[in-house]
Amino acid sequence: MAEIQRQSQGFLAKFTVLLGAQRELWITLAAKFLNFAAYAVTNYTLKLWLSSEFGYNDQQALAIVLAWSLTMTVVTVLAGSLTDALGMRKTFFLGVWICLVARGVMVFANVKWVALAFGLFPLAIGEALGTPVLVAAIRRYSTTKQRSISFSLSYTMMNIGTFAALSVFDWVRHGLGEHGQLTLPLAGVSLTTYRTLFLVSWGIELLLLPLLWFIRRGAEATDDGVIFTPEKVRSVGTNLWNSFFNTIRESARDTVRLFAGLLKQNGFYRLLVFLMLIAFLKLIFMQMYYVYPQFGIRVLGEGAPVGKLWGINSLIVIFLAPLVGALTQRFSSYGMVTVGGIISAASVFIMALPTAWFQVWADGTFGDLIGHRYLHLSGAVHPYYVMITLYVIVLSVGEAFYSPRVYEYASAIAPKGQEASYSALSYIPFLLAKLLIGTFSGVLLATYCPAVGERHSETMWLFVALTATIAPIGLIALRRLIRVPEAGRSN
């Protein structure tokens, strides 16, 4: 009995270590929620907006998504060093302001080149400036004991933001229709359904500005308490503009120096191979961001609650990620990523199976729970609702094991003072995943799940499943070559 009590207390202690966390950690977690909610609304709407508003076909729309995503990934990697040079607080503020202006252009611009040149691509830069800041902030504002659960909670906040975004995605589409109009009462301007969703993301982004003011300059959590490091004064110009451009010039110089220094570090190249393997798992999520909404609307009909269906992922991960994080603190991040990768890759094969195999499930209790009680559908439940649900459940379990630990792994092996640079590298997996989405996924969607004509969607998902399997196979086969020792854990 005493042993059970000690185990129970030990488990609760994994969470109660956060009771003494400084306020900057809680602000960072709240910012993670808002930042990702705004990003997710845009992400799920983007391909639909390009096709509906500007007439791009599947390949063209996903090629633009590829260019946008590559811009964001490249700037994210470079922004890590910029953040280390300029400071987290300033970099994040700059990113938020860029996002607000860019989203405003995407809401109101009707000219194709204006919407892309002054809206979509500047948005990629603004989002990229905030991405490594939030990862590095978790490391900076948490102690060694708080770190694992803090990264897990960060991932939980991201999923709460995703679920909120998906709920808004379905709610707006249900209220206005897939191709409806919203008239703004004071301005007298009519917005389409997808532009309205961008307006919602603009409003969420705006909430970040007052929140960030509460972060204390130079604060850092250590195992011995909170310390404050004065921010380095960059330069003093004769006027505001001179000071601004001097700061940018010096920060750019430091960015090049810091990033070049990474190339000389022993663990850098092994980390790169590790991250490139993770890219094949991230392909699954790129598929869900940019291809799944269009797939769902085509096979299940316009107005189908595809957002709420994918939202099951967030509901599971919200609770499972911190639980797994608490229970697996003593295990290495590399090991947890491998286990999660196996589960995640296996989940996609469910979507490659014949729909007829799930007809009994769709007509039974499971189909009733998902279709009628959760999604509030009327009539018969399509087998794809059952298949997507099972796929999402298994994928969510794998995600809870591996995804938070990828960011922790990159952060844990970072030299002091280069946390943002290494955290930014943890987003390299998205680079290859986006290349795959922008090239072969557009062809797969048009070929096997076209807007008009015969569909063989299971073949499209089979290609994704086989590609994702490269990740766990590589992590196991190359373990001795690419694994890097993690600070604070026996390896």
Buried (B, 14 or more C-beta within 10 A) or exposed (E): EEEEEEEEEEEEEBBEBBEEBBEBBBBBBBBBBBBBBBBBBBBBBBBBBBBBBBEBBBBBBBBBBBBBBBBBBBBBBBBBBBBBBBBBBBBBBBBBBBBBBBBBBBBBBEEEEEBBEBBBBBBBBBBBBBBBBBBBBBBBBBBEBBBBBBBBBBBBBBBBBBBBBBBBBBBBBBEBEBEBEBEEEEEEEEBBBBBBBBBBBBEBBBBBEEBBEEBEEEBBBEEEEBEEEEEEEBEEEEEEEEBEEBBEEBBBEBBBEBBEBBEEBEBBEBBBBBBBBBBBBBBBBBBBBBBBBBBBBBBBEEEBBBBBBBBBBBBBBBEBBBBBBBEBBEBBBBBBBBBBBBBBBBBBBBBBBEBEEBBEBBBEEBBBBBBEEBBEBEEEBBBBBBBBBBBBBBBBBBBBBBBBBBBBBBBBBBEEEBBBBBBBBBBBBBBBBBBBBBBBBBBBBBBBBBEEEEBEBBEBBBBBBBBBBBBBBBBEEBEEEBBBEBEEBEE
